[in-house]
Amino acid sequence: MDQIRFFIGDYTEGDGSLPVQVRISPGVDSGSFLVTGMPGSGKSVCGQWLLHQLAQQRVPVIALDLRSTLAQGQIFPAFQGVFARRAKRYDLYTANLPCPLLQPMQFPDGTAETAYDTAAAIAGTLSAHFHFGQKQRSILTDACEQVIQSGSYGQMGIAALEGALQNSSSKGAQEVASRLRSLFLHNPFVDGPEPDAEPYIHIIDLTKYAGDPQTQSSIAELLLFYIWKKISSPEVKRPIFIYCDEFQNVGLRRNGTLWKMIAEGRKFGLNVILITQSLSAQFSAEEQQLLLQIPYSLTFRTAGRDTNCWARHLSSVENQREMVRLLNGLNRGSCIFSGPAYLGEDTQSILEPILVNIQTGRRIVDIPRKRIRRPTQNASEISDGSSKPS
């Protein structure tokens, strides 16, 4: 695929408006998006709009649904037809996802990954989420290696780990098995070809784990780990997007899988679409710094510390007060868009943040237009001034 395109919405100039587009060359450009805003500001519908466009272009998406934001009844009416045709749903509370998670990889040169390396990586991922100590991690690594060597993952799925731990003579194995009991009970992963290569929106439904956030986040992390491991191999890959609304529930630990996807995904054609209500309330300063490096941001109405955070990021010091006013006054469905964008028929992209009314092929809501000066080389030139564009 040479290029992926997104129509974001309308940018208003005086009495007219121009469509705002994003053009991404997979493997060359980063196509990652960060969408933030208060509840009811329009950010989840915006996320669905981006998914809708990826589905129309046959770009595969792995969408983690943590809080029912992609449930059938929550899909915006204008998108329901495309979602009905191009979305596949996997309820990992009651069903299994085919994924060769505990199968050593075959590298392009024919070399097979060792069972120990596969086991150590899986054990490390689970240990980080369940806060296991070094001894517990070692016990889990041994159990994973035993499952791989015996082939029991192919017969029983990830639940095979429970038997390996219960049969272990290592002190502490029973405690590890007990801590992972919910994971084994629901057995979310079984052997089989994973869905990421198919050009659908693959909705991974984890909503029923909302009362067990540790298990929910561990399942999400295991899946992300596998996708990252596979796509970052030397093989030529087709572009893929990872989508997550309320992604703070997955976690963003330093050098974890999601962290790596944000920092390094571009070169492998992997992009993320991440949606959250707040940066300042839910992420550390270091995590915020990483998130603000995502090339495309859509900032809907904000409040409190988040407004100040985005104002500092989107404007110069002397224009922060004006940006704060804009962010606090955004209507539902309007946002400050930042990132390389094309206005109308322009062939030259702009980088300055602009006020955009989000579109869905037709207007979502009736938003009063604001008159904004055409972006200049000064990133702070956002206003609702009355001057006409030249």
C-alpha positions in Angstrom: 0.0 0.0 0.0 1.6 3.3 -1.2 -0.4 5.7 0.9 -3.1 5.8 3.6 -5.3 8.9 3.7 -7.6 10.3 6.4 -10.1 13.1 6.0 -10.1 14.8 9.4 -12.7 17.5 9.0 -13.2 21.1 8.0 -10.9 24.1 8.7 -12.7 27.4 8.5 -11.3 30.5 6.7 -13.6 33.5 6.9 -16.9 32.5 5.3 -15.4 29.4 3.6 -13.9 26.1 4.7 -11.2 23.7 3.5 -11.1 20.0 4.0 -8.2 18.8 6.2 -6.4 15.6 5.1 -3.6 13.4 6.4 -1.5 11.4 4.0 0.7 8.6 5.4 3.3 6.5 3.6 3.5 3.3 5.6 7.0 2.5 6.8 8.2 6.0 6.0 5.8 8.3 8.0 4.4 7.7 11.4 0.7 7.5 11.2 0.0 7.5 14.9 -2.8 9.6 16.5 -3.4 10.8 20.0 -7.0 11.8 20.8 -7.8 13.5 24.1 -10.7 15.4 25.6 -13.4 15.5 28.3 -16.3 13.0 28.4 -18.9 14.0 25.8 -16.5 16.1 23.7 -16.6 13.8 20.7 -13.3 12.0 21.0 -14.8 8.4 20.8 -16.8 9.2 17.7 -13.7 10.7 16.2 -11.9 7.4 16.9 -14.6 5.5 15.2 -14.4 7.9 12.2 -10.7 7.0 11.9 -11.5 3.3 12.1 -14.2 3.7 9.5 -11.7 5.2 7.0 -9.1 2.5 7.7 -11.7 -0.2 7.0 -12.6 1.5 3.7 -9.0 1.3 2.7 -8.6 -2.3 3.8 -6.0 -1.6 6.4 -6.0 -4.2 9.2 -6.6 -2.9 12.7 -6.4 -4.6 16.1 -8.8 -2.6 18.3 -8.7 -3.2 22.1 -12.2 -2.5 23.6 -11.8 -2.0 27.3 -14.9 0.0 28.2 -17.5 -0.9 25.5 -16.7 2.1 23.4 -16.8 -0.2 20.3 -19.9 -2.2 21.3 -22.4 -2.5 18.5 -24.8 -0.2 20.3 -22.1 2.5 20.7 -21.1 2.7 17.0 -22.2 6.1 15.5 -25.1 5.5 13.1 -23.2 6.7 10.0 -20.5 4.1 10.5 -22.7 1.1 11.4 -22.8 -0.3 7.8 -19.0 -0.3 7.4 -18.5 -1.8 10.9 -21.1 -4.5 10.1 -19.2 -5.5 7.0 -15.6 -4.9 8.0 -15.4 -5.6 11.8 -14.8 -9.0 13.4 -15.4 -9.3 17.1 -13.7 -11.6 19.7 -15.0 -11.8 23.2 -12.0 -13.0 25.1 -14.1 -13.5 28.3 -16.1 -16.3 26.8 -14.1 -17.3 23.7 -10.5 -17.8 22.6 -8.4 -15.9 20.2 -6.2 -17.9 17.8 -2.7 -16.8 18.3 0.6 -18.7 18.3 1.7 -16.9 21.5 3.6 -19.8 23.0 5.1 -21.1 19.8 8.7 -20.2 18.9 9.0 -17.9 15.9 10.5 -18.9 12.6 12.8 -16.2 11.4 13.1 -15.3 7.7 16.5 -16.9 7.4 15.0 -20.2 8.6 16.4 -20.0 12.2 13.9 -21.1 14.8 13.6 -19.1 18.1 14.7 -21.2 21.1 12.0 -22.4 23.5 13.8 -20.7 26.3 13.8 -17.3 24.6 10.0 -17.5 23.9 9.4 -18.6 27.4 11.5 -15.9 29.0 9.7 -13.2 27.0 6.2 -14.3 27.9 7.2 -14.8 31.5 8.7 -11.3 31.6 5.5 -9.8 30.2 3.3 -11.5 32.8 5.7 -10.8 35.6 5.7 -7.1 34.9 1.9 -6.9 35.1 1.5 -9.1 38.1 4.5 -7.6 39.9 6.3 -11.0 40.4 9.7 -11.1 41.9 12.8 -12.6 40.3 12.1 -16.0 41.8 8.5 -16.1 40.6 9.6 -15.0 37.2 12.1 -17.8 37.0 9.4 -20.3 38.0 7.0 -19.0 35.3 9.8 -19.1 32.7 10.4 -22.8 33.5 6.6 -23.5 33.2 6.4 -21.7 29.8 9.4 -23.6 28.5 7.9 -26.9 29.6 4.6 -26.0 27.8 6.5 -25.1 24.6 8.6 -28.3 24.6 5.6 -30.6 25.4 3.4 -29.0 22.7 0.6 -28.6 25.3 -0.1 -25.1 24.2 -1.4 -26.4 20.9 -3.8 -28.7 22.8 -4.9 -26.6 25.7 -4.0 -22.9 25.0 -2.5 -20.7 27.6 -4.4 -22.7 30.3 -1.7 -25.3 29.8 0.6 -23.2 32.0 -1.6 -23.9 35.0 -0.9 -27.6 34.8 2.8 -27.0 34.3 2.9 -24.8 37.4 0.8 -27.2 39.6 3.2 -30.0 38.6 6.2 -28.0 39.4 8.3 -28.9 42.5 9.6 -25.3 42.8 8.6 -23.6 46.0 6.2 -20.7 45.1 4.8 -22.3 41.9 1.4 -22.7 43.5 1.3 -19.1 44.4 2.1 -18.1 40.8 -0.6 -20.4 39.5 -3.1 -18.9 42.0 -2.2 -15.3 40.9 -2.8 -16.2 37.3 -6.0 -18.2 38.0 -8.3 -15.8 36.1 -6.1 -15.9 33.0 -6.1 -19.7 33.0 -9.9 -19.9 33.7 -10.8 -17.8 30.7 -8.0 -19.2 28.5 -8.1 -16.2 26.1 -5.3 -17.5 23.8 -5.2 -20.8 21.9 -2.9 -21.9 19.1 -3.8 -20.9 15.6 -3.2 -18.2 12.9 -3.6 -14.8 14.4 -6.0 -12.3 12.8 -3.7 -9.3 12.3 -3.0 -9.9 8.6 -6.6 -9.8 7.6 -7.9 -6.4 6.4 -10.6 -6.0 9.0 -11.2 -4.1 12.2 -10.5 -6.9 14.7 -12.3 -5.8 17.9 -10.8 -7.6 20.9 -13.5 -7.3 23.5 -12.1 -7.1 27.0 -14.9 -5.2 28.6 -16.1 -8.0 30.9 -12.7 -7.9 32.6 -13.3 -4.3 33.8 -13.7 -5.6 37.4 -10.3 -7.4 37.1 -8.0 -4.7 35.6 -4.9 -6.7 36.2 -6.1 -9.6 34.1 -7.5 -7.2 31.5 -4.2 -5.4 31.1 -2.2 -8.6 31.0 -4.3 -10.0 28.2 -3.9 -6.7 26.3 -0.2 -6.7 26.9 0.3 -10.3 25.8 -1.5 -9.6 22.5 0.4 -6.4 21.9 3.7 -8.2 22.8 3.0 -10.9 20.2 2.1 -8.4 17.5 5.2 -6.3 18.2 7.4 -9.3 18.2 6.1 -10.5 14.9 5.9 -7.2 13.1 9.4 -6.1 14.2 11.0 -9.1 12.7 13.0 -8.5 9.4 10.1 -9.7 7.2 8.3 -7.3 5.0 5.0 -6.3 6.6 1.9 -4.7 5.5 0.7 -1.6 7.5 -1.3 -2.3 10.7 -2.9 0.0 13.2 -3.4 -0.7 17.0 -6.4 1.1 18.4 -7.3 1.6 22.0 -9.9 3.9 23.7 -9.2 4.6 27.4 -5.7 3.2 26.8 -4.6 4.3 30.3 -6.1 1.1 31.4 -3.6 -0.9 29.5 -0.7 0.9 31.0 2.3 2.7 29.5 5.3 1.4 31.5 8.7 2.4 30.2 10.1 0.0 27.6 6.8 -2.0 27.7 5.2 -3.0 24.4 3.0 0.0 23.9 5.9 2.3 24.7 7.9 0.6 22.0 5.1 0.8 19.5 4.8 4.6 20.0 8.6 5.2 19.9 9.6 2.7 17.2 6.6 1.5 15.3 7.0 3.8 12.3 9.8 1.8 10.7 7.8 -1.4 10.8 4.6 0.2 9.4 2.9 -0.1 12.8 0.8 2.8 14.0 -1.3 3.5 17.1 -4.6 5.4 17.6 -4.8 6.1 21.3 -7.7 7.8 23.1 -7.9 9.1 26.6 -9.6 11.7 28.7 -6.6 13.3 30.4 -2.8 13.3 30.1 -2.0 15.2 33.3 -4.2 13.1 35.6 -3.3 9.7 34.3 0.3 9.7 33.1 3.6 10.7 34.6 5.7 13.5 33.2 7.9 11.0 31.3 4.9 9.3 29.8 3.4 12.6 28.8 6.6 13.5 27.1 6.4 10.3 25.0 2.8 10.8 24.2 3.3 14.3 23.0 5.8 13.0 20.4 3.0 11.3 18.6 2.8 13.2 15.3 -1.0 13.7 15.0 -3.0 15.0 17.9 -6.7 15.9 18.1 -7.4 17.8 21.3 -11.1 18.2 22.1 -12.4 20.3 24.9 -10.2 20.0 28.0 -10.2 21.4 31.5 -7.8 22.1 34.4 -4.2 21.0 34.1 -4.8 19.3 30.8 -5.7 22.6 29.2 -2.4 24.1 30.4 -0.5 21.1 29.3 -1.8 21.3 25.7 -1.6 25.1 25.6 2.2 24.8 26.4 2.6 22.1 23.7 0.5 23.7 21.0 1.5 27.4 21.2 4.3 29.8 22.1 4.6 31.3 25.5 3.1 34.6 24.5 0.0 32.9 23.0 -0.7 30.3 25.7 -3.5 32.4 27.2 -5.3 32.5 23.8 -4.9 28.7 23.4 -6.3 28.1 26.8 -9.4 30.1 25.9 -9.8 28.1 22.7 -9.4 24.7 24.4 -11.9 25.6 27.1 -14.4 26.9 24.6 -14.4 24.1 22.0 -17.9 22.8 21.1 -18.7 19.1 20.9 -17.1 17.7 17.7 -14.5 20.4 17.3 -10.8 20.1 18.2 -7.4 21.5 17.8 -5.6 19.4 15.2 -1.8 19.2 15.1 0.4 17.4 12.7 1.4 17.4 9.0 -1.9 18.2 7.2 -3.1 19.2 3.8 -5.7 21.9 3.3 -8.0 21.6 0.3 -6.0 20.9 -2.8 -2.7 22.0 -1.4 0.3 19.9 -2.2 2.4 21.4 0.6 1.6 20.2 4.1 1.2 22.6 7.1 2.5 21.9 10.6 0.7 24.6 12.6 -2.1 23.6 14.9 -5.6 24.5 13.5 -9.2 24.5 14.7 -11.0 21.7 12.9 -14.7 20.6 12.9 -14.7 16.9 12.7 -16.6 15.4 9.8 -18.1 11.9 9.1 -18.8 12.4 5.4 -21.6 14.6 6.7 -21.6 16.9 9.7 -21.9 15.0 13.0 -23.3 18.0 14.9 -24.1 21.6 14.0 -21.0 23.4 15.2 -20.9 27.2 15.0 -18.0 28.1 12.7 -15.1 30.1 14.1 -13.1 32.4 11.8 -9.4 31.5 12.1 -6.5 33.1 10.3 -4.8 30.8 7.8 -1.8 29.1 9.5 1.5 30.9 9.1 5.1 29.8 9.9 4.4 30.8 13.5 2.9 27.9 15.3 1.1 30.3 17.7 -1.0 32.0 15.0 -4.3 30.4 16.1 -7.1 32.8 16.8 -10.7 33.5 16.1 -9.8 36.9 14.6 -12.0 38.6 12.1 -9.4 39.1 9.4 -10.0 37.6 6.0 -7.5 35.2 4.5 -5.2 36.7 2.0 
